[in-house]
Amino acid sequence: SGQGLRGQLQLGELAVALRGIKLQASGAVQGDAQTPDLAHTTAQLGVQVDIAQLSQVAQLLAQYGVTVPPLAGKLQGKTSLQLLAGQLRLDGDVNGQALQLAGLRAQRLALQLHTVDLTGKVSLQASGLAGLPLGISQVTVSADGSRQQLAVRAAGQAAEQRQFALQLTGRPTFKGSTLQSVQAQLSELRLQQRQDVLQ
């Protein structure tokens, strides 16, 4: 709908179900054509997806001539976007079970994303891994960031009772809203096999 140079696009709810793939989306966008910028635009968008078997996705893509590596497993996810008074907020959660991509496998996977503009956190937890170098079977990764500082942490387990942990910290440089560079340093590195620890 619209009035003058100001308009609103409303998506009540869109639902799609095909071959075990369920998708739901809803949202609304309102803005002013006279001042087409983020500060004068309001938007809300939400998407949910539930894929009972990823192999169905590969078969569906193959019908359109798109070839992907072998896929398997269950995937669920939801994400939301909100733009208000020039501030952009993103939230997302993805969960997978018995996942397989070519020779890589994960029994469980969880991904979370929560950011406001350029500040927020991303985290990943994966277990029951197979097909990775060094026999890595479990890994946790988290990243916290803002315009002033970045921090990335990773920890995991591998074959023969090996464990590892590392942390990177950095200071980003921006030009306006564009990331120009990041000065990073390794602040922690720890490798452990049984009782032996290397730091």
N, C-alpha and C positions, 0 to 999 in steps of 0.2 A: 504494500500500500504506500501512498505518498501524498504529500501536500506541498505544493510549490516546489522548491528545490530540496525539500527534506523528505526522506523516505524511510520505510521500514520493510524489511524482508523477514517474514515469520515462517519457520518450518516447525509445525506442530510436532509431528513424529513421522519418521520414515522407518519402516520395518521390512526387511528382506530375509527370506528363508529359502535356501537352495542347497540341496545335497549335504545336509548337516551343517551348513554354514548359516549362522544367524547374525544379522546386523541390524542395529537400531540406532537412529540418529535423530536429534532434535536441536533446535536452536533459533536464534533471532539476531538480526543485525539492523541497527538503526544509525543513520548518519545524515549529514547535511552536505549537499553537493556544493554549497557555497564555500565551505571550509572542509575540504576532503582530507582530514588528517586524523591521526589516532586520538588526539585530544578531544575531538568532537564526534567520535564514533563509539557506540556501545554495541558489544557483541557477546553472545553466549552460545556455545556449541558443545554438545555432548554426544559421544559415540560409544556404543557398547558392541563388542563382537564375541561370539561364542562359536568356536570351531571344534566340533566333536572329533573329527579325524582330518588331520592336515593332508593326508594322501588324497582326499577329495579335492583339495585346492589344486594339487598338481594335475589331477585328471581334468579339472575344469580348465586350467590354463592351457593344457595340451590341445584342447579342442580349438583354441584360437592360435595355435602355432607357437605357443610360448613353452619352451623346455626349461624345466628347473630340476635340480638334483633331487634324488628320492627324499620325500618328506613323510614323517609319521608323527603321531602324538596328538594331544589335545591342547588347545590354546584358548584362553579367555582373557579379555582385556576391556578396560574402560578408560576413557580419557575425556577431559573437559577443558574448555578454553573460555576464559572470561576477559573481556576488554572493557575497562571502565575508567573514565577520566585519564586516558592515556596510559594506564597501567595494565600490563598483560600478565595474566596468571594462567599457568598450565599445570594440570594435575593428571597423572596417568598411572595405571596399575595394570601389569600384564603377568599372568600366571600360566605356566605350562607344565604338562605331565607327560612322561614317557616320550620325550621329543627326540627326533632323529632327523639330521640333515646330512645326507651322504654318509660319510663314515663317522660323524660326530653324534654323540648321544648324551642326553641329560634326563635323569629320572624326574627331577623337579627344577623349575626355574621361576624366579620371581623378580620382577623389575618394577621399581617405583620412581616416579618423576614428580617433583613438586618445586615449582619455580615461580617467582614474581619478578617480571622484567629479567634482569641479568643476575638475580640472586636466587639461590635455591640449592636443592640437593637431588642427586640421582644415585640410586643404589641398585645393586644386582647381587642376587644370591643364587647359586647353582650347585646342585649336588647330584651324586650318581653319574658323574661325567665319565665318558670313555672316548678314546680316539684323540686325546690331546697329548702334546709332547710331555715327556717326563712322567707320564702316567698320572697327571693331575686329575683328581677325582672330586674335588670340592673347591669352590672359590667364592669369595665375597669381595665385592668392589663397591666403594662409595666415593662420591665426588661432591664437595661443597664449594660453591663459588659465589663471588660477588665482584663488583667493579674494582675492589681493592685487593682481594686475595683469592687464591685457588688452592685447594687441597684434595689430593687423590690418595686413597688408601686401598690396599689390596692384601688379602690373606687367603691362604688355601692349604690344602693337603694333597700329597702326591703318593706314589707308590713307595714301598719300603719305609713306611712311617716317616716320610719327609714332610716338613712343613715350611712355609715361607710367609714372609710379611714384608711389605714395603710401603713407604709413604713419600709422596712428592708434594712439595709446596711451591707456589709460584705467585708472581705479581703480574697481573695483566696490564697492558697498555692499550687504551682506547683512543680513537679519533672520532669524536661524536659517539655514535652508537656502534661503530665498527671496531672489532677487535684487530689491533695491529700486530701485537706480539705478546709473548709470555716469557718472563724470566723465571726459570724453574730450577729447583735443586732437589737432590735426593736427600731427604732428612732421616730416613730409616731404611735399613735393609737387613733382614734377618733370615738366615737359613738354618734349619735344624733337622738332623736325622738321628732319631732315637735320642740319645743323651748329648750328642755333639751339637754345639751351637756356633754358627759363624755370623758375626755382626760387623 
